[in-house]
Amino acid sequence: MTQDNQSSTSPQHQSYLNNDGIDELTPAVRKHRVSSLSLSDLNQWQNGLTKLSSSTSLSKQGSHANLKKVDSLAKLSRNSSIIRRKKKSVVDHPRVASYAFCFDIDGVILRGPNTIPEAVEAIRLLNGENKYNIKVPSIFVTNGGGKPESQRAEDLSKRLETEIRIDQIIQGHTPMRDLVPLYKNVLVVGGIGNVCRNVAESYGFKNVYTPLDILKWNPAVSPYHDLTEEELICCKTDVDFSKTPIDAIMVFADSRNWAADQQIILELLLSKNGVMGTESKTYNEGPEIYFAHSDFIWATNYKLSRYGMGALQVSIAALYKEHTGHELKVHRFGKPQVGTFKFANKVLSKWRKGMLDEHLKKLSINDPNASEADILINDEGEEFINQAKLESGNYSEDEEDDETAADKLGELSLQDKITLQLPPASTVYFVGDTPESDIRFANSHDDSWFSILVKTGVYQEGTVPKYKPKHLCDNVLEAVKFAIEREHAMELAEWNETAEDETPARVSSKINFSDFVMTPSEKKAEEDKQRAKTQVVDELEELEVPDMLNAQLDKLRNVGA
């Protein structure tokens, strides 16, 4: 992070850390509204309906096959409480939220070695222990690192008194695992002992070296530091760095020895092909350099903020420019970089799907208890709706009376399955303590992300942050409470938009499904045929559908016309 909250009278300064163009980005705006109804209520029936409406082959298929699909969608809608709902003053049945949370860790969950007290209750609320009985997916996106993601998850689990899984953790260097195919020999900088080396090797890097290895090879590289016994244990002893080229430098964590690490990094940047003891005349033959993040300062349990990896980056760049006259080109990960944003979206999508999977009962079609599943999985791993369970679901009395008619409309076969697809999160709340990295990160890439700044870390109350959050509050618990109430209001409003009153008789409209799937020519032929007969309403081809789904079906009648 760069320096923040500078006085308006200070001269304008373009920080080296702000040369990435992020401030010029326009956040993406969604073309279509995403429902605020919970994932488990929505249950993806709308996606199936959309697939039917967009299918160019709808009018070309036989009526029987299409009747199966439409009937299944109607039943799925009823089963998921979407097609017929009663108006409510509060939505409080158990469910999985359409929205999600991302948390910074340092300054939000932790402050130095201490856990921020309100964090435990905040996570408990997101796990469903709230008055609305809603579970909210959440992940952690920290610029910190220097330890395996599994260790971070284990530590947070103990502190937050709940299970935090490795799939919920993104550290500054986590996206660097995608660089494994590109480089053979890498120098990993930062952290204690061999921890970062071990993390890099766990990602799949084959030849991982550290500055300690270079100091063991030739102590004169940094003459003012003598290796300790603990450091000697961590060193590789069989490497000649005058013959071993370094392909990339990766700063995984904060440096524990700025003098030695900067000396080695700069020598490699100015070298020929990453070989120690060589010097390029053009200054462009050295290895690429990657930083896990660019936080200029960070919060500890000390009363003032401490310099972080961003400060090291500025220092190295200044020395490089002083030596060469050129600006150092670096690769940045961490917040607010776009690469980390894309990586976070991928992780969050996977975690949301996992939470929905746990909420819905999914079984193999070969499972002895397959009849109890909400979703069935075939031998190819494809998922489809358990039609049998839907037909025996929580229907109202008049729907149960029409069961025979529904059966004749056909069942959803394996060939006619509706595959469930996860919509994007309706809102992603990002809670951070650092305007320059956290709030800038949440505000820069996607308009559906909602930035919340807390006062438990870097941000100092009373100052005006350069990057303004959409909401400011005292701590992470207040942030979670704010979002839950905000989202419940939107969910309740959408729930009641098409819900029915408790007292009046239910008003619905009729739709003939054969009429829905016919082409115009087929429809005319059928009308002529019917006029020649006694006009009898065939109850087997009629199904009560409320106004919401009826409006959707009206749009589909003319497909193929």
Secondary structure by P-SEA (a helix, b strand, c coil): cccccccccccccccccccccccccccccccbbbbccccccccaaaaaaaaaaaccccccccaaaaaaaaaaaaaaaaaacccccccccccccccccccbbbbbcccccccccccccaaaaaaaaaaccccccbbbbbbbbbccccccaaaaaaaaaaaaccccccccccccccccccccccccbbbbbbcccaaaaaaaaaacccccccaaaaaaacccccccccccaaaaaacccccccccccccbbbbccccccaaaaaaaaaaaaacccccccccccccccbbbbbbccccccccccccbbbbcaaaaaaaaaaaaaaaccbbbbbcccccccaaaaaaaaaaaaaaaaaaaaaabbbbccccccccccccccccccccccaaaaaaaccccaaaaaaaaaaaaaccccccbbbbbbbccccbbbbbbcccccaaaaaacccccbbbbbbcccccccccccccccccccccaaaaaaaaaaaaaaaaaaaaaccbbbccccbbbbbbccccccccaaaaaaaaaaaaacccccccccbbbbcaaaaaaaaaaccccc
